[in-house]
């Protein structure tokens, strides 16, 4: 038995357990719960897959004892993400492949969990989510009950409610990918302090949507137009691609600010946040992202 590997696994397991308990019992720090993959992945890379599996189940058992079975399964899911990432990194997979493959496995895991939850506990998570939205909408409408433009407010809120319900799959996918991206970045930085180097993700300013996505977007828009009414699948595809193109536009603008205008990273990031939040500039970013899929605008900035 390698004492160094055992010590590293024990430390990482302890950190994972502490993160889960803090995330559960201190609401402002709930984000730590989403970072459970970090210590599990590091255990897999620095110790072994067996230690990482044992660490995952240790997190699960602690949550069963100190929290509840539902939280325990959620923590096990995040630990499993770390196990997958650690395994793929050990196999020398590229950073982008690791993120994509882990995302695919995670989506399948979510589907399985939702199915088992419905079968074993008779709980439909989607129904609970929809009921929560309905209750929130009614509470907001009750606040504006006497407003002169109540009918317009009610119409807009109901429209937003339907969009939220319809785009739930896209929201889940975006959340999963975002969590995995953040965890991968943290894993690479932590390992770097331990002189273990893995491939880093490309800088944000080099992110670019694939060429084919532009044609997919046009095709889906045309299909939706002739369909005459919203459809769940096409609506989610449009939502995902729209977000992707907007991020692509942000990447192009960041590239211009940093490489052409020689702006500091912090200042560039603040400008990007403003551009993303302002409706008109957000729409322009979306257009830039679509154009970038075919023209690669960065080559005109060098």
C-alpha positions as CSV (number, residue, x, y, z in Angstrom):
1,X,0.0,0.0,0.0
2,X,1.4,3.4,-1.0
3,X,1.1,5.6,2.1
4,X,1.3,8.8,0.1
5,X,-1.6,7.8,-2.1
6,X,-3.6,6.8,0.9
7,X,-2.9,10.1,2.7
8,X,-3.9,12.1,-0.4
9,X,-7.1,10.1,-0.8
10,X,-8.0,10.6,2.9
11,X,-7.4,14.3,2.7
12,X,-9.4,14.7,-0.4
13,X,-12.3,12.6,1.0
14,X,-12.3,14.7,4.2
15,X,-12.4,17.9,2.0
16,X,-15.3,16.5,-0.1
17,X,-17.3,15.6,3.1
18,X,-16.7,19.0,4.7
19,X,-17.8,20.7,1.4
20,X,-21.0,18.8,1.3
21,X,-21.9,19.5,4.9
22,X,-21.1,23.2,4.6
23,X,-23.1,23.4,1.4
24,X,-26.1,21.9,3.0
25,X,-26.1,23.6,6.4
26,X,-24.8,27.1,5.4
27,X,-27.1,28.3,2.6
28,X,-24.9,31.2,1.4
29,X,-22.2,28.6,0.7
30,X,-24.4,26.1,-1.1
31,X,-22.2,26.4,-4.2
32,X,-19.6,24.3,-2.5
33,X,-22.0,21.3,-3.1
34,X,-21.4,21.7,-6.8
35,X,-17.7,21.5,-6.3
36,X,-17.7,17.9,-4.9
37,X,-16.2,16.6,-8.2
38,X,-12.9,18.5,-7.6
39,X,-11.6,16.4,-4.6
40,X,-12.9,13.2,-6.0
41,X,-11.2,13.8,-9.4
42,X,-8.0,14.7,-7.7
43,X,-8.2,11.5,-5.7
44,X,-8.6,9.6,-8.9
45,X,-5.6,11.3,-10.5
46,X,-3.2,11.5,-7.6
47,X,-4.1,8.2,-5.9
48,X,-6.2,5.7,-7.9
49,X,-9.7,4.9,-9.3
50,X,-10.3,2.6,-6.4
51,X,-9.6,5.3,-3.8
52,X,-11.9,7.7,-5.8
53,X,-14.7,5.2,-5.7
54,X,-14.3,4.7,-2.0
55,X,-14.2,8.5,-1.5
56,X,-17.5,8.8,-3.5
57,X,-19.2,6.3,-1.3
58,X,-17.8,7.9,1.9
59,X,-19.5,11.2,0.8
60,X,-22.7,9.3,0.2
61,X,-22.7,7.6,3.6
62,X,-21.9,10.8,5.5
63,X,-24.9,12.5,3.8
64,X,-27.2,9.5,4.6
65,X,-26.2,9.8,8.3
66,X,-26.1,13.6,8.8
67,X,-28.6,14.9,6.1
68,X,-31.0,12.7,4.2
69,X,-31.2,10.0,1.5
70,X,-32.1,12.5,-1.3
71,X,-29.2,14.8,-0.6
72,X,-27.0,11.7,-0.3
73,X,-27.9,10.6,-3.9
74,X,-27.3,14.1,-5.2
75,X,-23.9,14.2,-3.6
76,X,-23.1,10.8,-5.1
77,X,-24.1,12.1,-8.5
78,X,-21.6,15.0,-8.2
79,X,-18.9,12.6,-6.9
80,X,-19.6,10.4,-9.9
81,X,-18.9,13.4,-12.1
82,X,-15.5,13.8,-10.4
83,X,-14.8,10.1,-10.9
84,X,-15.5,10.4,-14.6
85,X,-13.4,13.5,-15.1
86,X,-10.5,12.0,-13.1
87,X,-10.7,8.8,-15.2
88,X,-10.7,10.7,-18.5
89,X,-7.8,12.9,-17.4
90,X,-5.8,9.8,-16.5
91,X,-6.5,8.5,-20.0
92,X,-4.9,11.7,-21.4
93,X,-8.1,12.8,-23.1
94,X,-8.2,16.4,-24.4
95,X,-9.7,19.0,-22.1
96,X,-12.7,19.7,-24.5
97,X,-13.3,15.9,-24.8
98,X,-13.2,15.5,-21.1
99,X,-15.8,18.2,-20.6
100,X,-18.1,16.9,-23.4
101,X,-17.9,13.3,-22.4
102,X,-18.5,14.1,-18.7
103,X,-21.5,16.2,-19.7
104,X,-23.0,13.4,-21.8
105,X,-22.5,10.9,-19.0
106,X,-24.0,13.4,-16.5
107,X,-27.1,13.9,-18.7
108,X,-27.7,10.2,-18.9
109,X,-27.2,10.0,-15.1
110,X,-29.8,12.7,-14.5
111,X,-32.3,10.9,-16.7
112,X,-31.7,7.7,-14.8
113,X,-32.0,9.5,-11.4
114,X,-35.3,11.2,-12.5
115,X,-36.7,7.8,-13.6
116,X,-35.7,6.0,-10.4
117,X,-37.1,8.8,-8.3
118,X,-40.4,8.6,-10.1
119,X,-40.5,4.8,-9.9
120,X,-39.2,4.2,-6.4
121,X,-40.5,7.3,-4.5
122,X,-43.5,8.3,-6.8
123,X,-42.0,11.8,-7.1
124,X,-42.1,13.6,-10.4
125,X,-39.4,16.2,-10.2
126,X,-40.7,18.1,-13.3
127,X,-44.2,18.3,-11.8
128,X,-42.8,19.7,-8.6
129,X,-40.8,22.3,-10.6
130,X,-43.9,23.3,-12.7
131,X,-46.0,23.6,-9.5
132,X,-43.3,25.9,-8.0
133,X,-43.4,28.1,-11.1
134,X,-47.2,28.3,-11.0
135,X,-47.2,29.2,-7.3
136,X,-44.5,31.9,-7.9
137,X,-46.5,33.4,-10.8
138,X,-49.7,33.6,-8.8
139,X,-47.9,35.3,-5.9
140,X,-46.4,37.9,-8.2
141,X,-49.7,38.5,-9.9
142,X,-51.4,39.0,-6.5
143,X,-48.9,41.8,-5.9
144,X,-49.9,43.6,-9.1
145,X,-53.6,42.9,-8.7
146,X,-54.6,46.6,-8.6
147,X,-52.1,47.8,-11.2
148,X,-53.6,49.7,-14.2
149,X,-51.7,47.5,-16.7
150,X,-52.5,44.3,-14.8
151,X,-53.7,42.5,-18.0
152,X,-50.4,43.2,-19.8
153,X,-48.3,42.2,-16.8
154,X,-50.4,39.0,-16.4
155,X,-49.9,38.2,-20.1
156,X,-46.2,38.7,-20.0
157,X,-45.7,36.7,-16.8
158,X,-47.7,33.8,-18.2
159,X,-45.7,33.9,-21.4
160,X,-42.4,33.8,-19.4
161,X,-43.8,30.9,-17.3
162,X,-44.5,28.9,-20.5
163,X,-41.0,29.6,-21.8
164,X,-39.5,28.5,-18.5
165,X,-41.4,25.3,-18.6
166,X,-40.7,24.5,-22.2
167,X,-36.9,25.3,-22.0
168,X,-36.3,23.3,-18.8
169,X,-34.3,20.6,-20.7
170,X,-32.0,23.3,-22.2
171,X,-31.6,24.9,-18.7
172,X,-30.6,21.6,-17.2
173,X,-28.0,21.0,-20.0
174,X,-26.5,24.4,-19.7
175,X,-26.3,24.1,-15.9
176,X,-24.6,20.7,-16.2
177,X,-22.0,21.9,-18.7
178,X,-21.3,25.1,-16.7
179,X,-20.7,23.1,-13.5
180,X,-18.4,20.7,-15.3
181,X,-16.4,23.6,-16.9
182,X,-16.0,25.3,-13.5
183,X,-14.9,22.0,-11.9
184,X,-12.4,21.2,-14.6
185,X,-10.8,24.7,-14.4
186,X,-10.5,24.3,-10.6
187,X,-9.1,20.8,-10.9
188,X,-6.4,22.0,-13.4
189,X,-5.4,24.9,-11.1
190,X,-5.2,22.8,-8.0
191,X,-3.2,20.1,-9.7
192,X,-0.8,22.8,-11.1
193,X,0.0,23.8,-7.5
194,X,1.0,20.1,-6.9
195,X,3.1,20.1,-10.1
196,X,0.7,17.9,-11.9
197,X,-0.1,19.4,-15.3
198,X,-3.1,18.6,-17.4
199,X,-4.3,20.2,-20.6
200,X,-6.1,23.5,-19.9
201,X,-9.3,24.6,-21.6
202,X,-8.8,27.1,-24.5
203,X,-9.0,30.7,-23.4
204,X,-12.5,32.1,-23.5
205,X,-11.6,34.6,-26.3
206,X,-10.8,31.6,-28.6
207,X,-14.2,29.9,-28.1
208,X,-16.1,29.5,-31.3
209,X,-19.3,27.7,-32.3
210,X,-18.8,25.0,-35.0
211,X,-19.7,26.0,-38.6
212,X,-22.5,23.5,-38.8
213,X,-24.4,25.1,-35.9
214,X,-25.3,28.1,-38.0
215,X,-27.1,26.0,-40.6
216,X,-28.8,23.9,-37.8
217,X,-30.1,27.2,-36.3
218,X,-31.4,28.4,-39.7
219,X,-33.1,25.0,-40.4
220,X,-34.7,24.9,-37.0
221,X,-36.0,28.5,-37.3
222,X,-37.5,27.7,-40.7
223,X,-39.1,24.5,-39.3
224,X,-40.5,26.4,-36.3
225,X,-41.8,29.1,-38.7
226,X,-43.8,26.7,-40.8
227,X,-45.0,24.8,-37.8
228,X,-46.9,27.9,-36.7
229,X,-46.6,27.0,-33.0
230,X,-43.8,26.4,-30.5
231,X,-42.5,22.9,-30.1
232,X,-40.5,21.7,-27.1
233,X,-37.6,20.2,-29.1
234,X,-37.1,23.0,-31.5
235,X,-37.5,25.6,-28.8
236,X,-34.8,24.0,-26.7
237,X,-32.5,23.7,-29.7
238,X,-33.0,27.4,-30.5
239,X,-32.4,28.4,-26.8
240,X,-29.2,26.4,-26.6
241,X,-27.8,27.7,-30.0
242,X,-28.8,31.3,-29.2
243,X,-26.9,31.1,-25.9
244,X,-23.9,29.5,-27.7
245,X,-23.9,32.2,-30.4
246,X,-24.1,35.0,-27.8
247,X,-21.1,33.5,-25.9
248,X,-19.3,33.2,-29.2
249,X,-19.9,36.9,-29.8
250,X,-18.6,37.7,-26.3
251,X,-15.5,35.7,-27.1
252,X,-14.9,37.7,-30.3
253,X,-15.3,41.0,-28.5
254,X,-13.0,39.9,-25.7
255,X,-10.4,38.9,-28.3
256,X,-10.6,42.3,-29.9
257,X,-10.4,44.1,-26.5
258,X,-7.4,42.2,-25.3
259,X,-5.4,41.6,-28.5
260,X,-6.2,44.8,-30.5
261,X,-6.9,47.4,-27.8
262,X,-4.5,45.8,-25.3
263,X,-7.0,46.2,-22.5
264,X,-6.6,44.6,-19.1
265,X,-8.5,41.4,-18.5
266,X,-10.6,42.8,-15.6
267,X,-11.7,45.8,-17.6
268,X,-12.6,43.6,-20.6
269,X,-14.6,41.3,-18.4
270,X,-16.6,44.3,-17.0
271,X,-17.4,45.5,-20.5
272,X,-18.5,42.0,-21.5
273,X,-20.9,41.8,-18.5
274,X,-22.5,45.1,-19.5
275,X,-22.8,44.0,-23.2
276,X,-24.4,40.7,-22.2
277,X,-26.9,42.3,-19.8
278,X,-28.0,45.1,-22.1
279,X,-30.7,43.8,-24.5
280,X,-29.6,45.6,-27.7
281,X,-25.9,44.7,-27.3
282,X,-26.8,41.2,-26.3
283,X,-28.6,40.8,-29.6
284,X,-25.6,42.2,-31.5
285,X,-23.4,39.7,-29.7
286,X,-25.7,37.0,-30.9
287,X,-25.3,38.2,-34.5
288,X,-21.5,38.4,-34.2
289,X,-21.5,34.9,-32.9
290,X,-23.4,33.6,-35.9
291,X,-21.2,35.4,-38.4
292,X,-18.1,34.1,-36.5
293,X,-19.1,30.5,-37.2
294,X,-18.4,30.9,-40.9
295,X,-15.9,33.8,-41.0
296,X,-13.7,33.3,-37.9
297,X,-13.6,37.1,-37.2
298,X,-10.4,36.8,-35.2
299,X,-8.2,36.4,-38.3
300,X,-9.3,40.0,-39.3
301,X,-8.1,41.4,-36.0
302,X,-4.5,40.3,-36.2
